Amino acid sequence: MEALVMIFAGILGELFLAFGVIGAQLVAGIIGLVLEIGFGLTTREQDKSKLSEKAKIRMRRIFRWTAVILLPLAALITGIVLILDRAYLPEVTRWVLDRVETRTDYKVEFDDVSGSLLFGNLQMAGIHVSREGVLDLQVETFEAKWGLVDLLIGDVHVDRLDVQQVRGTIVKKDGGTPNKAAPRKSFVVTDFNIQEVAIELMDQDEVISLEASLKAAPLDSRCPVWTLLFRSNGHITLNGTRLSVVTRKIDGGMLTEWSCEGMPVSLVSKWVKYPFSMFEEGTVDISLHDRWQHKDYIDINTDIAIEIHDSHMTTPKHLAYLAPAVAYLNTQNPMSLTFQLVANEDELSLDASTGMTQLWDAYGIAFMTGITKQFELKDTGESLWQKAKQFAVETIDDARKRDETPPPD
């Protein structure tokens, strides 16, 4: 999902930079220059009074001749931009997409494109997106709407981004989306909508079916993972098991709720290594309640309740100190656990982690330390809690090293 978002973000950013922003600023700059020089709109009265009559006459002549030259030039450039926008939109779009492929290795083709980049709307149909060894996707339609003024000041602001019917395959890789694929210019989408996603996720020798429909308001390119997890509404289905995400406004902030029933632990363990890799069998019910308030910075305080049915855990050799806890948990059916996770927006930003590794490791750490605190077991006189904290430190260090290692080409 994150990869798909970043691909379209890169395309949209390139189109803005190559055509919308440059063309609009060029025309606006020329018109502004004509108004200032030709009509003296920014000339102060006190400056005029200091000029001699001959100097005033000379300057008026310069202004008139400058206007005679620049006004037709501005009209010509405006006409060229309008012609390119209307008559040669497919050619301009393909040229931009060639640049996208050179910079990101994502190849994008389309059957049809319409709209107006100058007037803030673009529709593409029959889209094929591919990157060797990473993904191969077919997209039915892609639509974007924006305001021209929003392109001239600060980050790119898009009013609406709508993606419909996504099919194909994505290869699951450790390390998340390659840095090379990140958009050059940050953007915010006020209303992001992606519907009818049905793809196959290739994980080594296993094929996982993924279906999704999500809406996010807004979507910020600087922290897309955080946005999709904590500002969205919709559902994700993995191998037939549905995870629902509901976000609504509360007094001074937001409330996000996740709910999932009957997710196989073998599937969860592909994203959350510990403790789910310790389960040989079983299913998981997940209930998550997340509240956060609008402040200068955002802290995410999450309460998570997990109930595991028909499970059996094993203890890896390097985690032998957890054997007493594992033995106890194997007697519980269902196994009910609750724990908390505290994170912030920076930890889920694109700059902090190109994927979700840190987030999933944080969930695993919180889960395991929750086990040790709940049962307060001891082994050979040393507190299990102290050992769990040491495990947390080592896991975070491993996650940091993975994030600092560039993904393979």
QUIWOHU-V527683 format. One record per residue. N is the residue number from 1. RES is the residue in three letters. PHI is phi in degrees with one decimal (999 if undefined). Layout:
n res phi
N RES PHI
N RES PHI
//
This chain:
n res phi
1 MET 999
2 GLU -61.0
3 ALA -60.1
4 LEU -62.0
5 VAL -59.3
6 MET -68.5
7 ILE -62.4
8 PHE -64.6
9 ALA -62.4
10 GLY -63.3
11 ILE -63.1
12 LEU -62.2
13 GLY -61.6
14 GLU -63.8
15 LEU -61.0
16 PHE -60.5
17 LEU -67.4
18 ALA -77.4
19 PHE -128.4
20 GLY -61.8
21 VAL -66.2
22 ILE -63.0
23 GLY -62.2
24 ALA -65.4
25 GLN -66.8
26 LEU -63.9
27 VAL -63.9
28 ALA -62.0
29 GLY -65.7
30 ILE -67.3
31 ILE -61.7
32 GLY -62.4
33 LEU -65.3
34 VAL -63.0
35 LEU -61.5
36 GLU -73.5
37 ILE -81.0
38 GLY -73.1
39 PHE -120.6
40 GLY 61.4
41 LEU -67.3
42 THR -104.6
43 THR -80.1
44 ARG -82.2
45 GLU -61.3
46 GLN -65.4
47 ASP -72.3
48 LYS -63.6
49 SER -66.0
50 LYS -84.3
51 LEU -87.3
52 SER -74.3
53 GLU -62.8
54 LYS -63.5
55 ALA -64.6
56 LYS -63.1
57 ILE -61.7
58 ARG -61.2
59 MET -67.6
60 ARG -63.0
61 ARG -63.7
62 ILE -61.3
63 PHE -60.2
64 ARG -63.0
65 TRP -66.7
66 THR -62.8
67 ALA -63.7
68 VAL -58.9
69 ILE -78.8
70 LEU -77.8
71 LEU -61.7
72 PRO -62.3
73 LEU -63.9
74 ALA -62.6
75 ALA -63.9
76 LEU -64.1
77 ILE -63.5
78 THR -60.9
79 GLY -62.7
80 ILE -62.2
81 VAL -60.9
82 LEU -65.4
83 ILE -64.4
84 LEU -60.2
85 ASP -65.6
86 ARG -94.6
87 ALA -87.0
88 TYR -120.8
89 LEU -59.7
90 PRO -60.1
91 GLU -66.2
92 VAL -63.3
93 THR -63.9
94 ARG -64.6
95 TRP -61.9
96 VAL -64.6
97 LEU -66.5
98 ASP -62.9
99 ARG -67.4
100 VAL -60.1
101 GLU -63.4
102 THR -62.0
103 ARG -84.5
104 THR -117.2
105 ASP 72.1
106 TYR -89.8
107 LYS -98.2
108 VAL -125.8
109 GLU -126.2
110 PHE -148.0
111 ASP -90.5
112 ASP -151.0
113 VAL -141.3
114 SER -148.5
115 GLY 112.2
116 SER -148.4
117 LEU -67.5
118 LEU -66.8
119 PHE -99.9
120 GLY 83.0
121 ASN -152.3
122 LEU -145.6
123 GLN -126.8
124 MET -125.0
125 ALA -137.2
126 GLY 62.0
127 ILE -93.8
128 HIS -121.4
129 VAL -117.6
130 SER -145.5
131 ARG -147.0
132 GLU -54.8
133 GLY 76.9
134 VAL -121.0
135 LEU -160.2
136 ASP -149.4
137 LEU -129.4
138 GLN -112.5
139 VAL -121.4
140 GLU -66.1
141 THR -142.1
142 PHE -140.2
143 GLU -133.0
144 ALA -135.7
145 LYS -134.3
146 TRP -153.6
147 GLY -101.0
148 LEU -61.8
149 VAL -61.6
150 ASP -65.5
151 LEU -82.8
152 LEU -91.2
153 ILE -126.9
154 GLY 67.5
155 ASP -70.0
156 VAL -68.9
157 HIS -117.8
158 VAL -111.0
159 ASP -71.1
160 ARG -148.9
161 LEU -134.0
162 ASP -125.5
163 VAL -123.1
164 GLN -125.7
165 GLN 55.3
166 VAL -109.1
167 ARG -132.2
168 GLY 138.5
169 THR -133.8
170 ILE -130.7
171 VAL -91.3
172 LYS -73.8
173 LYS -128.5
174 ASP -69.3
175 GLY 106.3
176 GLY 75.0
177 THR -69.7
178 PRO -57.4
179 ASN -58.7
180 LYS -62.7
181 ALA -87.2
182 ALA -70.3
183 PRO -66.6
184 ARG -71.4
185 LYS -118.0
186 SER -68.5
187 PHE -148.0
188 VAL -130.6
189 VAL -107.3
190 THR -64.2
191 ASP -133.3
192 PHE -105.0
193 ASN -137.8
194 ILE -127.6
195 GLN -126.9
196 GLU 57.1
197 VAL -87.0
198 ALA -144.0
199 ILE -129.3
200 GLU -107.7
201 LEU -100.4
202 MET -89.2
203 ASP -122.0
204 GLN 56.4
205 ASP -94.0
206 GLU -107.8
207 VAL -110.6
208 ILE -110.3
209 SER -83.0
210 LEU -127.5
211 GLU -124.0
212 ALA -157.3
213 SER -144.6
214 LEU -139.6
215 LYS -126.7
216 ALA -131.4
217 ALA -146.1
218 PRO -92.9
219 LEU -108.5
220 ASP -109.4
221 SER -65.2
222 ARG -77.0
223 CYS -148.5
224 PRO -65.1
225 VAL -64.1
226 TRP -59.9
227 THR -63.3
228 LEU -68.1
229 LEU -84.7
230 PHE -124.1
231 ARG -134.8
232 SER -118.9
233 ASN -134.2
234 GLY 154.0
235 HIS -150.2
236 ILE -130.2
237 THR -120.0
238 LEU -114.1
239 ASN 48.0
240 GLY 87.3
241 THR -98.0
242 ARG -98.9
243 LEU -113.8
244 SER -100.6
245 VAL -125.5
246 VAL -127.0
247 THR -124.2
248 ARG -143.1
249 LYS -77.0
250 ILE -126.4
251 ASP -60.6
252 GLY 79.0
253 GLY -176.7
254 MET -135.4
255 LEU -124.6
256 THR -116.5
257 GLU -129.1
258 TRP -108.8
259 SER -146.4
260 CYS -153.8
261 GLU -130.0
262 GLY 74.8
263 MET -76.6
264 PRO -59.6
265 VAL -64.0
266 SER -63.7
267 LEU -78.6
268 VAL -61.8
269 SER -65.3
270 LYS -70.0
271 TRP -111.5
272 VAL -114.3
273 LYS -62.0
274 TYR -106.5
275 PRO -95.1
276 PHE -68.6
277 SER -70.0
278 MET -84.8
279 PHE -93.2
280 GLU -89.1
281 GLU -160.3
282 GLY 122.1
283 THR -127.2
284 VAL -124.2
285 ASP -106.2
286 ILE -123.5
287 SER -130.9
288 LEU -124.9
289 HIS -126.7
290 ASP -124.8
291 ARG -123.1
292 TRP -146.0
293 GLN -111.1
294 HIS -75.4
295 LYS -138.2
296 ASP -63.2
297 TYR -134.3
298 ILE -114.2
299 ASP -104.2
300 ILE -101.6
301 ASN -109.8
302 THR -118.2
303 ASP -103.7
304 ILE -123.9
305 ALA -119.2
306 ILE -124.3
307 GLU -126.8
308 ILE -110.8
309 HIS -109.4
310 ASP 50.8
311 SER -103.0
312 HIS -146.3
313 MET -107.2
314 THR -120.6
315 THR -109.1
316 PRO -62.8
317 LYS -59.5
318 HIS -74.9
319 LEU -119.5
320 ALA -59.5
321 TYR -65.2
322 LEU -87.1
323 ALA -54.1
324 PRO -61.0
325 ALA -66.3
326 VAL -63.3
327 ALA -60.2
328 TYR -66.4
329 LEU -64.0
330 ASN -67.3
331 THR -89.1
332 GLN -99.5
333 ASN -148.6
334 PRO -77.1
335 MET -97.7
336 SER -110.3
337 LEU -138.6
338 THR -129.6
339 PHE -158.6
340 GLN -122.8
341 LEU -132.5
342 VAL -116.4
343 ALA -139.2
344 ASN -138.8
345 GLU -60.0
346 ASP -62.6
347 GLU -68.7
348 LEU -110.8
349 SER -84.3
350 LEU -64.5
351 ASP -69.1
352 ALA -75.7
353 SER -156.6
354 THR -72.7
355 GLY -130.8
356 MET -112.2
357 THR -56.4
358 GLN -63.2
359 LEU -63.6
360 TRP -65.3
361 ASP -62.4
362 ALA -63.6
363 TYR -63.1
364 GLY -62.5
365 ILE -63.8
366 ALA -61.0
367 PHE -62.5
368 MET -70.4
369 THR -68.5
370 GLY -64.1
371 ILE -61.1
372 THR -66.6
373 LYS -71.5
374 GLN -68.2
375 PHE -99.9
376 GLU 48.6
377 LEU -87.1
378 LYS -126.3
379 ASP -139.0
380 THR 50.9
381 GLY 81.4
382 GLU -102.5
383 SER -62.6
384 LEU -62.1
385 TRP -63.1
386 GLN -64.2
387 LYS -65.7
388 ALA -64.6
389 LYS -63.1
390 GLN -63.6
391 PHE -60.5
392 ALA -61.8
393 VAL -60.1
394 GLU -65.1
395 THR -66.4
396 ILE -62.4
397 ASP -63.2
398 ASP -62.6
399 ALA -62.4
400 ARG -63.7
401 LYS -64.3
402 ARG -64.3
403 ASP -67.2
404 GLU -81.6
405 THR -90.7
406 PRO -60.5
407 PRO -66.5
408 PRO -67.5
409 ASP -69.3
//
